[in-house]
Amino acid sequence: TLGPGDTLARLSLAGGAPREVLRDVVGADWSPDGGHLAVVREESGRRRLEYPAGRVLLESGYGLHAPRVSPRGDRIAVLEGSVEGQSLTVVDLEGRRKVLATGLAFTANSLAWSANGDEVGLSAEKLAEGAGQGSWKPALRAVSLSGRDRVVLRLPEYMSLQDVSPDGRVLLSVGTMRSEVIARPRGAERERNLSWHEGSSFVELARDGRRLLFFEAVELATYLRPMDGGPAVRLCEGLASGLSPDGQWVARIGMDHFTGRFTLLPTGAGDPRIVAGPRVAPWALRWFEDGRRFLVTGHERGRPLRAWVVDAASGTSRAITPEGVGCWL
């Protein structure tokens, strides 16, 4: 899987320099005869599945990745994103779309067809199973073209499917996933590990530099911790962002999708506040220095990302970027 904006290139096994083929490629796969490419490309915030390259079969404003062509070359399997998780989707050569599985966690990142083309394999968690996006222990699954989902293998480690051989053997990568937050407090000579559990990831630093807001993926929860290494305080379930300039509020952005409201949570004692805003699924939020407005990046239902300025008192909002352009500060 490639990131947005990457260039796809071909390289001979005999050596030599790579030849650039396509720009803005997210993922790609060969046809069975090696004559064509199925690609997912990103343009203006939207992703397109093309097969052969240049012929659009499917378009999404939220996300497509990991395309795989069936052994007969008559279908392409792809992971399709949404606010409710990922879906396993199969598209035929006329662009007819069939969803085989829904509610997959975002840890799913690769697909492979069985040798006879009657199943699609993937390593994925189901959100409904309660493990959520943060357990990082996906099961190896096989989903039939009729939508029957069976678990082939579970391991107490992170597992990623790479491919399936013609005789049915499976190639897997297995390991332990960890993320850590490393920081150097003001005046300190050395960096300090401020991680809490095994899935800590940085969200934001308070403006006075004394506290750190971070997300704990294993719990799917947001914490606030002193930069001197003191105990972390669990603020809420889900992702919160946007420490207010006075450090008294954060905005929960991992919930309330498309409702037109934002939940502000106190970092100390107090009651939550509800602020009106655009009807988006928010991805990032940051306060302006005046503490009266915030900048939010998100997308309206079925639309690409863009950024809005929201007045925290009145709830009035205005878009400040075109669709397909967001802001992370």
Secondary structure, DSSP 8 states (H G I E B T S, - for coil): ---TTEEEEE--TT----EEEEEEEEEEEE-TTSS-EEEEEEETTEEEEESSTT-EEEEESS-EEEEEE-TTSSEEEEEEEETTEEEEEEEETT--EEEEEEEE-TT---EEE-TTSSEEEEEE-BGGGT-TTTS---EEEEEETT--EEEEE--SSEEEEEEE-TTS-EEEEEE---B--EE--TT-SS-EE---STBEEEEEE-TTSSEEEEEETTTTEEEEEETTS---EEEEES-EE---TTSSEEEE-SS-TTSSEEEEEESSSS--EEEE--S-EEEEEEE-TTSSEEEEEEE-TTS-EEEEEEETTT--EEE-S-TT-----
